[in-house]
């Protein structure tokens, strides 16, 4: 499978496993899982065909490990806007986490902190490079360090997804460090 096809299938999976399963007649269970055969059939019935081999390749090759397969089921690892409970236990975060964004959002973040927007949680990275890649998807990246140790001490709950993305409900601005010029 070529790179363009891999990206196309990955984006299709992300859309329907995170945001709009009902568009193709899927019903995710409470934890976000759906039978793989059901997903493939629903996609085909709505004009997007892919094979189990293509799906397996997309899941295995995805550098961000956006999807998880368990037996005959698949789900998105995080990033849902639909109501699911991933069942992730709370975890003690590293002292510092990072959030990647772009300059045009920094003023709002400075005023309101990091909010989940249309997702369930704020996504944080354990390393600066990953946060920079996330921010670069929408322009020139700005990486905001998060004082996760202080947040945790103050009672904020963190969870970590299967693919290493740190999740929390919000990050108040007082726990963020803003680079000069932003």
N, C-alpha and C positions, 0 to 999 in steps of 0.2 A: 504494500500500500504506500503510495507516495505521500509526501508531507502535506500537500493541499487536502487530500482526502482525509488524512489523519486529523487535521485541524477542523475540517468540516464535521466529521463524526463527533469529535470531542465537543465542539460548540453545541451541536444538536443535543447531545447527552446532557450537557450542563444546563441548557435551557429547560429541558423537560424533566430532569431529575431534581432541579433546584427551584424552578420558578413556575412552570406552566404544565404540569403533568396532564391536567384536564384537557388541554388543547388537543391531545392525541388519545384521549380516553383512558389515561392511566389513573390509577388510584394508589398512591404510595401508602404503605402502612405507617403506623404512628412513629416509627423510627426512620422513615424515609426509604425503606426497601421496596423493591418491586421484582417480580420474577423476570429473569432475563428473556425467556421465551415470550412473555407477555409484552415486554418492551419492544422486542424486535418485530413482533406481529403488529403492534399498534403503530410503530413507525412506518412499516410497509403499507398498512392500510391508509396512512395519511401521506403517501407518496415519497417517503424517504426510506430507501432500502439499504440495509447493511447486514453483514453476516456475523455470526458468533465469533469467527476468527478475527474479523475487523474490530469488533468490540473488545476482544481480549487484547489485541495489539494496542488499541487506544489506551486501555486501562494500564497496561504494562509500560508503555512508552511515555506516558504523561509525566513530565518532569516534576509537576506539582502534585502528583498522585491525587488528582481531584476525585477519583472514583474508587470505591471499594467493592470487591466481589466476595461474597460469602456463600459458598455452595452454589445454589442455582439463582441467587439474588444479587442485585446490584443497587448501590445508592451513591449519591454524591457525598463526599467526605465532610463538607461544610459549605456555607454560603447560601443556604436556603432562604427564600423569601416566603415559602409556604410553611404551614405549621407542622414541624416535625420535632421530635425529641431524640437527638442522637445518642442519648444515654451516656454522655461523657462525664466521668467523675471529675470533681474539682481536683486541681493540681497546684502544687507550689511552683510559681514561675521562676525563671532565672531573675537575677537582680534587675536586668535591663532588657526590655523588649523594644521593638522598632515598628513604626508605622510608615508606610510609603504613601505619599500623596503628591499633589502638584501645587505650585505657588498660588494659584488662584483660590485655593481652598483654605490657605493658612489663616487668613483673617477670621473666617468663621470658626475654624478649629480653636484659635486663640480665645475667641469669645465664648464658645459653647463646649469645647472639648471634643473628643471623638465620639460620635454617635453612630449607631448601627445603620442608620438611614433605612433602606428597604430590606435589610437583612435582619437576622435575629441577634447577631453579635458583631462587635468590632473585631476585625482580624488583625493580629499582630504577628510579627516575625521574630524569630530568635536571633537573627543576624541582620546586620545593616545591608549586606549585598542583596538579600532576598527582598527586603523592604524597598530598596532602590529599584529593583526589577518591577515590583508591583506598581510603584509610583510612575515608572517610565511608560506604562501602558497608556497613560492619558496625557503625556507631555514630559517636560523636564522634571525629573523627580526631586522631591524634597523629603528627606528622611527625618522623622521626629522620634527621638529617643523617649521611651516611656519608663518612668521609675516604677517598675513592676513590684519591686521589693516593698516600697512605701505603700503602694496600693494594697498589696496583700496584707501588710501589717494593719492597714486601716479597714480591713474587712471586705475588700473587693474579691470576688470569686473569679478564678481563672480555670479554664479547661483547655485541654490540648487535643486537637483532632488527630486521627490516625496518620495524617500526612504532615504533622508537625506544626500546623497553624495554631497559634494561641488565640483563644476566644475569651471575651469578657463583654458584659452588657454595655459598658460605656467607659470612657477614660476622661475624667475631669481634667480641665486644662492645667490645673496646678501640678499634675504629675507628668507633664510634657516639657521637653526642652526644645525651644525654637531656635533654629540657626540664625546667626546674624543676617540682617537684611530681610528677614521674614517676620 
